[in-house]
Amino acid sequence: MQSVMRTVRTALIQSRVGKNRSENLQNARKLIDEAKGLGARLVCLPECFNSPYGTKFFNEYAESIPNGPTSEMLSKAAQENQIYLVGGTFPEVEKNKYYNTCTVWGPEGKLLVKYRKMHLFDIDIPGGITFKESDVLSAGNELGTFLLDGVKVGLGVCYDLRFEELAKLYRLQGVEILVYPAAFNLTTGPLHFELLQKSRAIDNQVFVLAISPARGDQGYIAWGHSQITSPWGKVLGQAKEGEEIINVDLDLRECDQVRQQIPICAQRRKDIYDTVQVGK
């Protein structure tokens, strides 16, 4: 008997971001409408799509959720286009704490889930880049999932992509798609952005979507190259560095196939590791 066709037409929006929040939101809305015109059911925006990315900007652009102008735009865009909309991330403020937060909106315009970036980007690469999100931001401590026409989707943000443990928790919950709004930089992007996405996809036998802002020319400069990766580790679509929409049909049967053909499920690992003798 043939397996049932399970496809999700997906669009990643690699949008330009400037200092004017209203212009950023207007541009994002225009691109969301364009993505719907391409037939997308799942539309994803990049990390910090409504403001510049940087510790000096988080306080200035922070909003409450779901009452701010960014939430209002995302809700209307999802409802009017009848799509599932991953609202990239934007700075959130609650009880005098700031978060880098990803929101997801359903076809009725309702907030389905809110995920706060769990692993804050604190790095120091001599001659490369020094950045410390924890100077301003607080870390989230909850997973974020939602159902898209019966398909379970998990959320992470940028630096979260480096942590296999987080992806594995989602895989154990039955996730088939992982979405990471992610503004990698010009130091780590060329080396690791594609490689990490392939690793998370292969390790967990899921589709991985990573969405960057378009590359700018001031302040923190994003690598770009938003990407869709299959459970086999194949790159199905990849942007360049400018503003662009990637549009791909995800065939969820690939998750079923790779999991059957290359079984690495938790029970199989447990059966093996229970017999391993650990030296002292």
C-alpha positions as CSV (number, residue, x, y, z in Angstrom):
1,M,0.0,0.0,0.0
2,Q,1.4,3.4,-0.9
3,S,2.0,5.9,1.8
4,V,-0.2,9.0,2.1
5,M,1.2,12.1,0.5
6,R,2.2,14.6,3.2
7,T,3.6,17.9,1.8
8,V,4.0,21.3,3.3
9,R,4.8,24.2,0.9
10,T,7.2,26.3,2.8
11,A,8.7,29.8,2.3
12,L,11.7,31.3,4.1
13,I,11.8,35.1,4.0
14,Q,15.3,36.6,4.1
15,S,14.3,40.2,4.5
16,R,16.3,43.4,4.7
17,V,16.3,45.0,8.2
18,G,17.0,48.7,9.0
19,K,16.6,51.0,12.0
20,N,13.0,52.0,11.2
21,R,10.7,49.5,12.8
22,S,7.6,50.6,10.8
23,E,9.5,50.2,7.5
24,N,10.8,46.8,8.6
25,L,7.3,45.6,9.4
26,Q,5.9,47.0,6.2
27,N,8.6,45.2,4.2
28,A,8.0,42.0,6.1
29,R,4.3,42.2,5.5
30,K,4.8,42.7,1.7
31,L,7.1,39.7,1.6
32,I,4.7,37.5,3.6
33,D,2.0,38.4,1.0
34,E,4.4,37.4,-1.8
35,A,5.1,34.1,-0.1
36,K,1.4,33.4,0.1
37,G,1.2,34.1,-3.6
38,L,3.8,31.4,-4.1
39,G,1.4,28.9,-2.4
40,A,3.2,28.7,0.9
41,R,1.3,27.2,3.9
42,L,4.3,27.7,6.3
43,V,6.0,31.1,6.1
44,C,9.1,31.9,8.3
45,L,10.8,35.2,9.0
46,P,14.4,35.8,10.2
47,E,15.9,36.5,13.6
48,C,15.4,40.2,14.7
49,F,13.3,41.0,11.6
50,N,11.8,44.2,13.0
51,S,15.0,45.8,14.4
52,P,18.8,45.8,14.1
53,Y,20.5,43.0,15.9
54,G,22.7,44.1,18.8
55,T,22.7,44.5,22.5
56,K,22.3,48.3,22.2
57,F,19.1,47.8,20.3
58,F,17.2,45.2,22.4
59,N,15.9,47.7,25.0
60,E,14.9,50.3,22.5
61,Y,12.9,47.9,20.2
62,A,11.5,45.6,22.9
63,E,7.7,45.0,22.9
64,S,5.2,43.1,25.0
65,I,3.6,40.0,23.4
66,P,0.9,39.9,22.1
67,N,0.1,43.6,22.4
68,G,2.8,45.4,20.5
69,P,2.8,46.5,16.8
70,T,4.9,43.6,15.7
71,S,2.5,41.0,17.2
72,E,-0.4,43.0,15.6
73,M,1.2,42.8,12.1
74,L,2.0,39.1,12.4
75,S,-1.5,38.2,13.6
76,K,-3.2,40.0,10.8
77,A,-0.7,38.7,8.2
78,A,-1.3,35.1,9.3
79,Q,-5.1,35.5,9.4
80,E,-5.5,37.4,6.1
81,N,-3.2,35.0,4.2
82,Q,-4.6,31.9,6.0
83,I,-1.1,30.6,6.8
84,Y,1.1,29.4,9.7
85,L,3.5,32.2,10.3
86,V,6.8,31.8,12.2
87,G,7.4,35.4,13.2
88,G,11.2,35.2,13.2
89,T,12.3,36.8,16.4
90,F,12.0,40.3,18.0
91,P,13.0,41.7,21.3
92,E,10.4,41.0,24.0
93,V,10.0,42.7,27.4
94,E,8.2,41.2,30.4
95,K,8.5,42.2,34.0
96,N,11.6,44.3,33.3
97,K,13.4,41.3,31.6
98,Y,14.3,41.2,27.9
99,Y,14.2,38.1,25.7
100,N,14.9,37.2,22.1
101,T,11.5,35.7,21.3
102,C,10.1,33.7,18.4
103,T,6.3,33.7,18.0
104,V,4.1,31.5,15.8
105,W,0.7,32.6,14.5
106,G,-2.1,30.3,13.1
107,P,-4.4,30.9,10.1
108,E,-7.0,32.3,12.5
109,G,-4.5,35.0,13.6
110,K,-4.1,33.4,17.1
111,L,-0.7,33.1,18.9
112,L,0.0,29.4,18.9
113,V,3.3,29.4,20.8
114,K,6.1,31.7,22.1
115,Y,9.7,30.5,22.3
116,R,12.4,32.5,24.1
117,K,16.0,31.9,22.9
118,M,17.5,29.4,25.4
119,H,21.2,29.5,24.6
120,L,22.4,33.1,24.6
121,F,25.1,34.2,22.2
122,D,28.1,34.9,24.3
123,I,31.3,34.4,22.3
124,D,34.8,35.9,22.0
125,I,36.8,35.0,18.9
126,P,40.1,37.0,18.8
127,G,40.3,38.7,15.4
128,G,36.8,37.6,14.6
129,I,33.9,38.7,16.7
130,T,33.0,39.4,20.4
131,F,29.4,39.5,21.4
132,K,27.5,39.0,24.7
133,E,23.7,38.8,24.5
134,S,23.6,38.1,28.3
135,D,24.6,41.7,28.9
136,V,20.9,42.6,28.2
137,L,18.9,39.4,27.5
138,S,17.6,36.7,29.8
139,A,17.4,33.1,28.6
140,G,14.2,31.1,28.0
141,N,13.7,27.8,29.7
142,E,10.8,26.2,27.8
143,L,10.5,24.2,24.6
144,G,8.2,25.5,21.9
145,T,6.2,23.3,19.5
146,F,3.1,23.7,17.4
147,L,1.0,21.5,15.1
148,L,0.8,22.5,11.4
149,D,-2.0,20.5,9.8
150,G,-1.0,17.5,12.0
151,V,2.8,17.9,11.6
152,K,4.7,18.8,14.8
153,V,7.2,21.6,14.5
154,G,9.8,22.6,17.0
155,L,11.5,26.0,17.5
156,G,15.0,27.2,18.3
157,V,16.8,30.5,17.7
158,C,20.3,31.0,16.2
159,Y,22.8,29.9,18.8
160,D,20.4,27.1,19.8
161,L,21.3,25.4,16.5
162,R,24.7,24.4,17.9
163,F,23.1,22.4,20.7
164,E,22.2,18.8,19.7
165,E,20.6,18.2,23.1
166,L,17.8,20.7,22.4
167,A,17.1,19.2,18.9
168,K,17.0,15.7,20.4
169,L,14.4,16.7,23.0
170,Y,12.2,17.9,20.1
171,R,12.8,14.7,18.2
172,L,11.8,12.6,21.2
173,Q,8.5,14.6,21.2
174,G,7.8,13.6,17.6
175,V,8.9,16.7,15.8
176,E,9.4,16.5,12.1
177,I,10.4,20.0,11.3
178,L,12.8,22.2,13.2
179,V,12.8,26.0,12.6
180,Y,15.7,28.3,13.6
181,P,15.5,32.0,12.9
182,A,19.2,32.6,12.8
183,A,21.5,35.6,12.1
184,F,24.9,33.9,11.9
185,N,27.7,36.3,11.3
186,L,30.5,36.6,8.7
187,T,33.0,34.7,11.0
188,T,31.0,31.7,11.9
189,G,28.5,31.7,9.0
190,P,30.8,30.5,6.3
191,L,32.3,27.8,8.5
192,H,29.3,26.4,10.4
193,F,25.9,27.6,9.2
194,E,25.3,24.9,6.6
195,L,27.2,22.2,8.4
196,L,25.2,22.6,11.6
197,Q,21.9,22.5,9.8
198,K,22.9,19.3,8.1
199,S,24.0,17.8,11.4
200,R,20.8,18.6,13.2
201,A,18.8,17.2,10.2
202,I,20.8,13.9,10.0
203,D,21.1,13.4,13.7
204,N,17.4,13.7,14.3
205,Q,16.0,12.7,10.9
206,V,14.0,16.0,10.5
207,F,13.7,18.9,8.1
208,V,15.7,21.9,9.3
209,L,14.8,25.5,8.3
210,A,17.2,28.3,9.2
211,I,16.2,31.9,8.4
212,S,18.7,34.8,8.3
213,P,18.2,38.4,7.7
214,A,19.6,39.7,4.4
215,R,23.1,41.0,4.7
216,G,23.5,44.6,5.6
217,D,26.5,46.9,5.7
218,Q,26.4,48.4,9.2
219,G,26.8,47.0,12.8
220,Y,26.3,43.3,13.2
221,I,26.4,41.9,9.6
222,A,24.4,38.7,9.0
223,W,25.8,35.9,6.8
224,G,22.5,35.4,5.0
225,H,22.2,32.1,3.1
226,S,18.9,31.0,4.7
227,Q,18.5,27.3,4.0
228,I,16.1,24.3,4.0
229,T,17.7,20.9,4.7
230,S,16.1,17.5,4.3
231,P,16.2,14.6,6.8
232,W,18.9,13.0,4.5
233,G,21.1,16.1,4.9
234,K,20.3,17.4,1.4
235,V,20.1,21.1,0.9
236,L,16.7,21.7,-0.8
237,G,17.0,25.4,-1.1
238,Q,19.5,28.1,-0.1
239,A,19.5,31.9,-0.5
240,K,22.4,34.1,-1.3
241,E,23.1,37.2,0.8
242,G,20.4,39.6,-0.3
243,E,16.7,39.9,0.2
244,E,15.1,36.7,-1.1
245,I,12.3,34.2,-0.6
246,I,13.1,30.5,-0.7
247,N,10.0,28.4,-1.7
248,V,10.2,24.6,-1.3
249,D,7.7,21.7,-0.9
250,L,8.6,19.6,2.1
251,D,7.6,16.0,1.5
252,L,7.2,14.7,5.1
253,R,7.3,11.1,3.8
254,E,11.1,11.6,3.8
255,C,11.0,11.6,7.6
256,D,9.2,8.3,7.6
257,Q,11.5,6.8,5.0
258,V,14.8,7.7,6.6
259,R,13.7,6.6,10.0
260,Q,12.7,3.2,8.6
261,Q,15.8,2.8,6.5
262,I,18.4,4.1,9.0
263,P,16.9,3.4,12.5
264,I,18.5,5.4,15.2
265,C,15.5,5.7,17.5
266,A,15.9,6.1,21.3
267,Q,14.8,2.5,22.0
268,R,17.5,1.1,19.6
269,R,20.2,3.2,21.3
270,K,19.0,2.1,24.8
271,D,19.1,-1.5,23.8
272,I,22.7,-1.1,22.6
273,Y,24.0,1.1,25.5
274,D,22.4,-1.1,28.2
275,T,25.0,-3.8,27.2
276,V,28.0,-1.5,27.1
277,Q,30.6,-2.0,29.8
278,V,32.0,1.4,31.0
279,G,35.5,1.2,32.3
280,K,36.5,3.0,35.6
